[in-house]
């Protein structure tokens, strides 16, 4: 397998902004709605170039979701943008009733997800949003790992019909996925082949999984690394194919251990091929204020935590 290298760290939210800029030029049906966070969501270029297709809703997120649902009736493809906490928890009823239940073609785009918005603290961080969104029937859930993948996912969602949740982050992180890597909704990407353990990672933990795989290789452990950018629909075939070789799995995510990727993988194993699993995730708690690095270390969401989880799960085979 080819080695993935950091080509220059960037924030994933800028990947979303770049995707929106390109969609504005390519697809006249794409419209953007923002809840008073134009700069944070990188909507600046879209607003400048297509003011007639940009709607500043203000701090009224529930209203934003309702307007977005209405715009789909006329054939528009609305992309809503605010922080993940406000994109999901604050407006869950509107999403459930007006978007998911009504099967509206709304793209709910959420920045500042997880712990890594850092200093804003627990009230702005959200660690349960993947669970909230994946439980909604018909909702596609995507959690991207870097700038390039976030841009690719944004472009792909414009061609995907149906409600969708796109989750990305605030901090600058390694940009390692090739810019020309095809983004297929629901199709995992095998990053590193291995025989001893499967590491299934999503979002910011994908890069940490690759670092962990190198550290494990030095210990004589061969780790297969899979980038799960789509939580729902989950690429069950890729997971089961890997588990047939390795016989054990570690899941890694910047999310509560309850309701996230790990539980989705557990369901696949329980129904098809039970195997030992360890979880790298936040252990049923809220976050707190701190730098992204401090929080990822405290809540054990880094490459060292993945290595330790691998060592535990291999002993259980």
ZIURCOR-V557707 format. One record per pair of residues at least 24 apart in sequence whose C-alpha atoms are under 6 Angstrom apart, sorted by sequence separation. I is the first residue (numbers start at 1). J is the second residue. D is the distance in Angstrom with one decimal. If there is no record, write none. Layout:
<<I,J,D> <I,J,D>>
//
This chain:
<<35,59,5.1> <139,163,5.2> <140,164,4.5> <141,165,4.9> <142,166,4.9> <143,167,4.8> <257,281,5.0> <17,42,4.6> <21,46,5.2> <139,164,5.3> <198,223,5.9> <199,224,5.9> <202,227,5.9> <256,281,5.8> <257,282,5.5> <17,43,5.7> <35,61,6.0> <84,110,4.4> <196,222,5.1> <197,223,5.0> <198,224,4.7> <199,225,4.8> <200,226,4.9> <201,227,5.5> <202,228,5.1> <255,281,5.7> <256,282,4.7> <257,283,5.6> <83,110,5.2> <84,111,5.5> <195,222,5.5> <196,223,5.8> <201,228,5.9> <202,229,5.7> <248,275,5.5> <250,277,5.6> <254,281,5.9> <255,282,5.9> <14,42,6.0> <78,106,5.4> <79,107,4.7> <80,108,5.1> <81,109,5.0> <82,110,5.6> <83,111,4.8> <84,112,5.9> <147,175,5.8> <194,222,4.7> <248,276,5.0> <249,277,4.9> <250,278,4.8> <251,279,5.2> <252,280,4.5> <253,281,5.4> <256,284,5.7> <62,91,5.1> <80,109,5.6> <81,110,5.9> <83,112,5.3> <84,113,5.1> <146,175,5.2> <194,223,4.4> <248,277,6.0> <250,279,5.8> <251,280,6.0> <194,224,3.9> <148,179,5.4> <152,183,6.0> <193,224,4.5> <278,309,5.9> <192,224,5.2> <192,225,4.9> <191,225,5.5> <69,104,5.9> <191,226,5.7> <278,313,6.0> <190,226,4.6> <189,226,5.8> <189,227,5.1> <188,227,5.8> <188,228,5.0> <85,126,5.3> <186,230,5.2> <31,77,6.0> <32,78,5.7> <34,80,5.9> <29,76,4.8> <30,77,4.7> <31,78,4.8> <32,79,4.9> <33,80,4.7> <34,81,4.9> <35,82,5.8> <186,233,5.2> <188,235,5.9> <29,77,5.6> <30,78,5.9> <32,80,5.9> <186,234,5.7> <187,235,5.5> <205,253,5.7> <186,235,5.6> <197,246,4.8> <195,245,5.9> <196,246,4.8> <199,249,5.8> <201,251,5.7> <195,246,5.0> <197,248,5.4> <198,249,4.6> <199,250,4.8> <200,251,4.8> <201,252,4.6> <202,253,5.5> <197,249,5.7> <199,251,5.9> <117,170,5.6> <105,161,5.8> <107,163,6.0> <109,165,6.0> <113,169,5.2> <105,162,4.3> <106,163,5.0> <107,164,4.9> <108,165,4.8> <109,166,4.7> <110,167,4.9> <111,168,5.0> <112,169,4.4> <105,163,4.9> <111,169,5.0> <112,170,4.8> <145,203,3.9> <104,163,5.8> <144,203,4.8> <145,204,5.1> <143,203,5.4> <144,229,5.2> <143,229,5.1> <142,229,5.6> <142,230,4.4> <141,230,5.9> <142,231,5.8> <141,231,5.4> <141,232,5.0> <212,303,4.8> <140,232,5.3> <208,302,5.7> <209,303,5.9> <208,303,4.6> <212,307,5.6> <127,255,4.5> <128,256,5.8> <131,259,4.3> <127,256,5.1> <131,260,5.3> <130,260,5.7> <15,147,4.4> <19,151,4.6> <12,146,5.2> <16,150,5.6> <12,147,4.3> <15,150,5.1> <16,151,5.1> <19,154,5.5> <15,151,4.4> <19,155,5.8> <114,254,5.7> <12,168,5.9> <13,169,5.9> <12,169,5.6> <11,171,5.3> <11,172,4.0> <10,172,4.6> <11,173,5.8> <9,172,5.8> <10,173,5.5> <9,173,5.0> <9,174,4.2> <122,287,4.8> <9,175,5.2> <122,288,4.7> <8,175,5.8> <121,288,4.7> <6,174,5.2> <7,175,5.7> <121,289,3.9> <6,175,5.3> <7,176,5.9> <6,176,4.6> <119,289,4.6> <5,176,5.3> <118,289,5.8> <119,290,4.8> <4,176,5.8> <118,290,5.1> <119,291,5.9> <118,291,4.9> <118,292,4.9> <116,292,4.5> <1,192,5.8>>
//
